[in-house]
Amino acid sequence: MTILDGIPFDEIDANTLNRLVASDASESLRLEFKQKEYNRTDAGRREFLKDVCAFANANGGYLILGIEESDGVATAVKALECSVDEELGRMESLAQTGIEPRILGLSMRAIAVAEGSIIVLRIPRSFSRPHRVCSQQINKFYVRRSTIILELSLEEIRELIMEALTLEQRIRKLRDERLQLIENGETPVRLNHDRGRLIIHTAPVSALSNTRTIHPESLQPLSSYFCPPRASEYGTRFNFDGVLISSRSNEFYNAYTQIYHTGFVESICTGIVFQRDKNFFIGSSVIERESVDATKRYLQGLAKLNLSPPFIVLISLQQVRDVYLGVKNSYSTFDFGEMIDRDTLRLPEIRIDTIDSPIDVPSLLRPTFDALWNAAGFAKSKNYNTDGTWRL
């Protein structure tokens, strides 16, 4: 861990850098200092790509341009002499074209200091490994070991490939385990017995490796981002797993969000099934609106926690066998479709690779919603226009 790990990337400032110097911070597996920018020769470009690639293939970390060091220990913050904006553009272009596959979640920004600016890069621990430098007739895989950079062996490359291939299986296994525990009543609060549950799991892929622990005190102030679906009032408290946000009705609870120390988020609301005449329904518009709203907020909250993409969103429904999907055609009529033929719907998972620009969550979730409508006898969600825009 470094001082920087506990601070959102966009909140790192000159005071943070001065703390690095004052604390005699040393270069490590996750931290490297450069006094100057990379030079513009072929050798300088190769060095930059090699450094970034090596971080991504290891545990990620921070690369700071504008820190003087002695034997790896930070001694002073020194403004760069180059055009910082131009240098940022050059490095972004190099990283986009010189490393394969592209490193998702790579961030870089200028920070104002005395007499100018320095540049900080945050390289995530990648889950699209292994990455290789593919520039200037170079085709090599690098990894960071402590403070040195080595070329990966064939066996290490093979291991990283196998790790990536098992990721999807691990995600599905984690959801299955959580759904079974919920079905068994092993939840942090006692849920009411109102029929039908909407369950949203949002996972930074890093949560699957348990490589990082988030302190609960940094989670609690973000409770508004993580409140459960359909919860107008809620309470927040610490618990063994992290932070629990819950909404209560009498003796039982109708919704909760559990934020785990790893950044994994589990959110549930009950009572999504309603009765009309002799038939039972779930509201198609309600499910889509609540899912879109929750996903937007949870991604914003995870970004505030300084967690990097990719993120996986998994939406499930429980207690929905023999239930119709309510599709209102007018004020008083419903299109029934077919009854759902199973108790639990595990809708397709969605992978989100970047949060650097506004995310069109409804478009990302369309395959999930289409699958829900398929389960109810429809070809696709009717809540999208012909041009693909979501109309709710």
N, C-alpha and C positions, 0 to 999 in steps of 0.2 A: 504494500500500500504506500501511496505518496500523499503529501498534503493536497495535491490536486484531485485525488480520487473522490474526496467528499464534497467537492464544489461543482455545481452545474457549470458546464463549459463556458456558457455565455456570461458567467459571473466572475470568471478569473480576471484579475486586474493587477495593477502595479503593486498593490499591497500584498497580494498573494505571492507574487514573484519575489518581493523583498523578504517575505517570510521564508521562502526557500533558501535565500542567501543567509539570513540571520540564523537559521537552524542548521547550517552546514549540510544542507541536503546533498546527498551523493548520487552519482549516476548508478543505475541499477537495472534490473531486468525490465522495468517499466518506465524508466526515465533516462533521457540523454540530453546533454547540453551541447550547443554549438555557439561559438563566439560570433561567427559571421554567417551570412547566407551561403548557400551552395554556389560555387562558381559556375560560370556558364560554359565551361568546357565539356567535352564528352565525359571526361572522368568525373566532373562534378555532378552531371546528370545521373551517371551510373551510381554514384555514392548515395544520392538522394533516394533513388528507386530501391536500392539495396537496403537502406535503413528502414524505409517504410514497409517494405515487403517482410523484412525480418521481424518487425514488431507484430504485424498481422498474423504471421505464422506461429508466433509464440503466445504471449498473454496480453498483447496490446500494450499501450502506454502513451507517454507524452514525449514529444520531440520539441525542444525549445531553442529557437534561433535568437540569440541576443543575451546569452548568459556566459560570462567568463568563468572558467573553472581551473582548478589546480589539482592534479591527480584525481580528477573525477568529482571534486567537491566544489559546489557553486561558491564563487567569491564575489561576483558583482553582476548587476544588471546593466547591460550596455546597449544603447539604441543601435539599430542597424543603420548602415550608411546608404543602403540602396533605397529605391522606390518600393515601399512595402506593398502597395497595391499591385504594382507590376509583378513583384516577386510572388505574391499569392496566386495571381493568375497563371504564372509560369509553372508553379508547383502543382496547381490543380490540373493543368493540362498534362503535365508529365505523369501524374498519378493515374489519370484517366486512360492514357494511351500506352503507358509503359509497364503496367502490371496486369496480369491476367490470373484468375478472373478479377474484375473490378472489386476493390475493397469497399463494402457497404458500410456506411456510417463514418467514413473518414471525414474529419472536420479540421479546419484550420482558420485562424483569425489573427488579426493584428491587435496588439494591446499597447495603448499609449503609456509611455514611461518618460522619465526626465530626458529632454532633448530629442525626443522622437518616438519610435515604436519598435517593438520586437514582434516575433511571430511564434505562436504556439500551435502545434499540431496534436490532435488527439487521434490515435490510431486504435480502433477497437480490436479486441480479440476476435478474430474472424471465425465465422462458422461456415465459410465457403472455402476453407483451406483444402489443399495447399495453393498458395499464390506463387507466381513466378515472375521474375523480371524478364520482359520480352522486348528489349530495346537495343538498338545498335548491335544487332547480331548476337545478343546475349540471350540465353534461354536457361536460366538457373533459378533454383529454389533456395531461399535463404531463411534462417531462423535466428532469433536472438537468444543467446545463452548467457545469463548474467549480463555483463557489459560488452560481450564480444559477439560478433556475427559469424555464423558458420554456414556452409552449404549443406542442405539436407541430403542424407543418404537415401538410396532407393527404398530401403526398408521404412525409413521415417516418412517418405512420401506416400508409400502404400498405406501406412497406418493412418495418416491424415485423410486419405481418400475414404478408407473404410469408416472412419469416424463420421464423415459427412453423410455417407450412405445410411448410417443407422439413425441419424437425427430424426427423420420422419417417423420411424418406428418408435422411438423414445417419446416423441410428442404424443402419439396416439395412445401409447401405453399409459402415460401420465394421465391423460384425460379419462381413459377407461377406469383407472384406479380411483380417481376422484369421484367419478359418477357412481361407482359401486359403493363407496363410503357414504355419499349423500343418500343413496337409496336405502342404505342400512341405518340411516339416522345419525351417522357419526359426523356431525357438523358442529361448528363452534357455538351455535345457539340452537334452541329447540324451535324448529320451523312449525308453522301452523299446518293444518291438514287441508287447507284449500287446494283444490285439484289443479294440477298443472304447474310446472316449474320451467322458467327460462334461466339457463345457466350459461354464463359467459366466462371463458377462461382466456386471459391475455398474458402471454408469456414472452419476455425477452428471451431469446435463445440462450443467452448467457445463464439464465436461471436453471437450465438443464444440466449445466456442468458444476453448479454450486461453487463457482470460483469467486463469488463476491457476496458479501453480507452487507445489507443495508441496515443502518441503525434505526430502530423504531422512532427515535426522536425526529429524524428527518422525514419520516412517513406521515406523522400525525398532522403537521400543518397543511398537508395536501389533501385532507379528507374530502374537500369539496370536489376534487377531480375524480374521486373514487367512490362516491356515494352509489348505492345499489340502484338498479332500475326501479322506477315507479315509487321511489321513496321520497316523500315530500319533507319528512322529518327523520332525523337519524342521530344516533349517538356514536361517539368514537372512544375507543379505549385500547390500551396495550393488552396483548395476550402472549401466550408462549410462542406462537408462530410469527408474530409481528404486530400488526395493527388490525383491529376489527372495527368495521363500520356497520351498524345494524339499525334496522327499523322494526319497532315493536308494535304489536296490536294485542292488548290485554296480556295474557300470560305467555303467549307464544310470539314468535317473530315472523314477519312476512317477507323480509329481505335482509341480506347481508352482503358485505364485501370483505373478504379476507385478503390482506396484502401480506405476503410472506417476506421473510428476510431476504430472499433471493430476488425479489421483484416480481415473482409469479403472483397473478391476481385471479381470485375466484369470486365471482359475483352471482348471486341467486335472487330471484324474486318468485314468489308463489302466487297461486290464484289466477293463472293466465287463462284457465278454462272457464267459460261461462255457459249457462244453459238458456236456450230459447225454445219454448214449447217443450218438446220431448227430446230435442237434440242438443248435443254439446259441441261447443266451438272454441277455437282460439282465434283471436282477432289478427288477421294478417297485417293490418296497418300498425297495430300496437306492437307486434313482435318486431317489425322492421324499424319503426321509429325508436323504440327503446334500445335495440341493438346498435343502431347507427349512433345515437346520442351517447351511449355508454362507451362504445369503441373510441369515439372522438376524445372523450374526456380522459379515458384511461391512457391513451397514447400521449396526451399532453402531460398527464401526471408522471408517466414513466420518463418522459424527456426531462421533466423538472428534476428527476432523481439522477440525471446524468447517465442514464442507461442508453446504450446504443442499439440501433437495429442490427439484425432483423428481429421483428416481433411476430409472434404467431397468435392469431385470434381464432378461438374454437367456440362455436355456439352449439348448444345442445338443448333439447327439450325432453322433459320427463313427464310421465303420467298422461300421455296423449293418445293411447290406443283407443280406437273407436270414437275419435273426435274429428269433427270437420274443421276445415280452415274457413273462417268466416270472411266472405268477400262481399262487401256491401255494394249492390248495384244501384240502389236508390235509397231514399229515406227509410223505406220499410221492407225491402226485399233483399234476400241473400242468395248468392250462388253457392250451392252446397259442395259441388265437386264430389270427392270420395272420402270415406272415413280413413284416417291414418291407421295403418295395420300393425303398428308396434308401439310398445310403451315408451321407448327411448329413441329419439332421433339424434344421431351424431352427424351434424351437418358438416360439409367439407371445411377443412381448416384453411385459413387465409394467411399468407405470408406478406408482411409489410417490410420492404427493404430500405426505405428512406423516410425521414420525417423532416428533411431540410426545407421542403416547400409545402404549401397547403395540400393536404391529402384529400382526395375525393373518396371518402369512406363509403358512400352508397355504391359507387362503381366497384370498389374493391369487394364489397360484401354481396354483390349480385349473384355470384355462383352459389353462395350460401343460401340466399333467399330463393333462388330458382330450385334448389334441392328441396327446400321446405314445401314449395308449391308442388313439386313433382310428387312428394309423399302424399299430397292431398288430391292427386288426380289431375293436376294442371300441367301444361307444357312448360310454363315459366311464370315468374312473378308478373302480375298485372300492374304493378306499381311503377313500372318504367315506361317512358315514352318510346316511340319507335326509334328515336335517335339515341336511346340509351340513358337519357337523363331520368333521375329519380324524381317523382312528382309529389312525394309526401312532405 
